[in-house]
Amino acid sequence: MWKILKIQVDPKSRSFIAATAKKERTDLSKAVRDLVSRGRTLLAVKKFKKGQALLGRAAEIAGLPVGRMMLLLRELGVKGNLEQDDYRKSIANLAGAW
């Protein structure tokens, strides 16, 4: 369910959002939602690259399924931050789940 959120932005940001909406041939609300989504994704990639978020958490931040996050990171050339021990634990957890 959509919720209404009122925000205040500076005039330059308002102009940028309006220009983006015009360029994308959409309304201001959709332009803001798209920019927020892109910002979440950028934040998730940044945190993953810095080791501040593991894959699952990065996917949560971005609002993406883990598989899509993996593909995105690969497309961007971001290397995984799994250590060998993490990999072994993941395999053991997976084996235990089956």
N, C-alpha and C positions, 0 to 999 in steps of 0.2 A: 504494500500500500504506500502510495506517495504521500509525503508530508511536505508542507510548505515551510520554507526556511527563509527568513528575511535577513539579508546581510547588507552591510555597508561597504562600499569599495571606493577607492580614490578615483578621481576623474580619468586618469590615464588607464587604469584597469577597466573601468566602464567602457571607455572607447575601444580598448583592445577586445573585450568580450563582444561588443556590438559589431566590430569589424570581423571578428571570427564568425559570428552568427551569420552575417551577410555573406561572407565568402563561402560558408558551408550551406547557405540557403536554408537556414533553420531559425528558430526563435532563440531569444536570450536564455531561457530556461534550459533548453537542450545544449546550448553552447557551454553553459556553466557546468552542467552534468558531465559533458565530455571532457572539459578541462579538469574537473575534479578526478575523474577516472584516470586520466593521463598522469595527473600528479600523484595519485596513489600508486600507480604502476612504477613511476620514476622513483618514488620513495622506497618501494619494496626492492627494486633492483639495487639501489644505493645501499640499503641496509644489508642485503645479501652479499654484495661485493665486499663490504667492510667487515663481514663476519658478525654483524649485529643481529642477524635473523637467519635462521635455518630455512630450508626450502618451504616447509609447511607454513611457517609464520610469514614468510615473504608472500606466499600465495594468498594468505588471509589479508594481509595489508593491501595487496593489489586487487583483492576481490575476484581472484581467478581460481579455477581448479588447479591442483598441483601439476597435472600433466601439461596444462596450457602454460603455466609459469615456467616449467622446465623447457618447453619449446621456445618461449620468449627469451629466456636466458641464453639458450643456445644460439638463437638468431642474433642476439646482441654480442655474442662471443664471450660471454661471462663464464668463467671456469667455475666448476663446483668447488665447494669448500669442505667436502667430506674428508675426514682423516680415515686412515685404514681401519682404526678401531671402531669408528662410527659405522663404517660399511659392514664390518663383521657383526656388530650389534644389530644392525638392521636386518641382515640375513638371518640371524638367530631369531629375532622377533617374528620375521615372516615365516620361518620354519615352524615356530611354535604356534602360529595362528592356523596352520594347515594341519 
